[in-house]
Structures are given as C-alpha cells and as structure tokens.
Amino acid sequence: MNVPIFTVDAFTSEPFRGNPASVCLLDAPRSDAWMQSVAAEMNHAETAFLQEDRVRGSRLRWFTPKVEVDLCGHATLATAHVLWESGRLAARDTARFETRSGTLTAVRKNGGGGDGEIELDFPTMPAQHEDAPPGLIESLGVKPRFVGRNRFDWFVEVASEAEVRAASPDFARLKAIPARGVILTSVANPSNAKSFDFVSRFFAPAAGIDEDPVTGSAHCCLAPFWCERLRRDELLGFQASERGGFVRVKQAGERVLLGGRAVTVLRGELAAES
C-alpha cells in the first residue's frame, strides 16, 4: 500500500514560511534504512514517521537527511496538524506520541475552536554555564555574554538582536563542534519588543542542517533562559532565519509548552515499491 506523505510548514500561518517538515503516516513498520532514505529524498530539516498504535501509543520518529534525532518540535507540530486536518484525530482530542524523548502531547488551543494555534508539551532543557569549546565562538564570529550547554546543544547569548541577525558562521568549522547544534540568541531590540520578546537562530551542520529555519526543540532551552531573565512565565520568540517563524513558550515546571501554527503545502503518496 502507498504511504501517505505531507509537507507542512510549521510555526507559521503562511505557506513557504516557518520550517517545512515531511510527515509520513505508516500502517506497518519500516526499516531504519528506508526511513533515512525517505528523509534524504525529502531533504527537509526533519521528516517525521508516525506509526499509529492505539494500544501501545503512536510511535513518532524524526530523521534529518543524515541522521535520526532524539527530539524535534516543528515536525511534531506538523504531525499533529496532519492528524487533525485529515480527520484522523477529532478536534478536541489530544495527540499523544511515544518518542525517544518520552511521551509528547499536542492539543489544539481552546478545544480546537480557537485561532489555529497548536500547543506542544515538551521537556524543559535548560543550559548550564560551561566554557566554550575551542573554535565555537570563532566559528560564530560573535562576542558572547553567556555560554552554556544542555543535553543536545551549545547555547550562546549575545548583546543584541542585530548581532544575532548579522552572524555568518563558518559552517565547516562549526561542524566539528561536539554537539547536535548551536543556539544563538539575544533579547529583542526595543523596537521589536511589542512583537516578540527574544530572537534566536539555530545551526546544526553536524546533523546535515547548516541553519534550521525554526527549531521547536531549541525553545526547550530558550524558554527557561528567557523566562528567568525577563521574569515572565510566557513569552514569544522569533527565529530569525531567512524563512522566519514564531514560537510561543510557557514554563510549566519541568515541562515547557510550545505554541505555534502550521499550514499544509503538499499532500501525496510514496509509491509502494519505494
């Protein structure tokens, strides 16, 4: 049987903005090699593979064009969006996924009757202060105010939004840094403060993604950092990639709620013989 596949732009309400993810809905297990090949063929930052199992829970996995990853926000948002949009899940139902990072859930705000925003429940992953490894700051070309690290990524705060936007990393050098990726961030410029609270970019050349357009999982680190410094429990972040996208974050104890919208731009099928 052919495999339904979708392309969804996540953390945006506009087509061709935000972060595109492919979503494959599987009716039977597929090999890791097959999923990696599909992800390479789709060539998005991540492709999500969902095998629904009403007894054991739906299993969700994510692959970049090069590797499987442990956590991905935008492809989870995209998967939940597909389930509701296609009628596979009722508007008021909670999407529940079993993943490498535990059970993740998604709900439609206001019981599905709101403004289209989806809210993900993810683990919080704060960065702990740590000295930068050799080459990190030089490869970013920035002046850091804070450097830290969490389970996945290096985290670098700089003084201004302008410095985040102007950064032009040396990706060949950055690829050698031992981590999934690097989060670069600052508080929003005063002129943008009414639109969003902080700005970020995310670089992951070691995972096959020089710059990710909008990175949900990076906000598991950005949320505790900026909520503490700005002394607020709920903030709006803007990821200043070429495509750009917004992520609403809310601290909830050891969890973080990530809010965003999504729009489907392609529906199709993978041929059975593939």
Sequence and secondary structure as in RCSB ss.txt:
>XXXX:A:sequence
MNVPIFTVDAFTSEPFRGNPASVCLLDAPRSDAWMQSVAAEMNHAETAFLQEDRVRGSRLRWFTPKVEVDLCGHA
TLATAHVLWESGRLAARDTARFETRSGTLTAVRKNGGGGDGEIELDFPTMPAQHEDAPPGLIESLGVKPRFVGRN
RFDWFVEVASEAEVRAASPDFARLKAIPARGVILTSVANPSNAKSFDFVSRFFAPAAGIDEDPVTGSAHCCLAPF
WCERLRRDELLGFQASERGGFVRVKQAGERVLLGGRAVTVLRGELAAES
>XXXX:A:secstr
  EEEEEEEES SSTT SEEEEEEEESS   HHHHHHHHHHH SSEEEEEE  TTT EEEEEE SS EES  HHH
HHHHHHHHHHTTSS TTS EEEEETTEEEEEEEGGGGTSSS EEEEEE    EE    TTHHHHHT   SEEEE 
SSEEEEE S HHHHHH    HHHHTTSSSSEEEEEEE  GGGTTT SEEEEEEEGGGTEEEES  TTTHHHHHHH
HHHHHT SEEEEEE SSS EEEEEEEETTEEEEEE EEEEEEEEE TT 
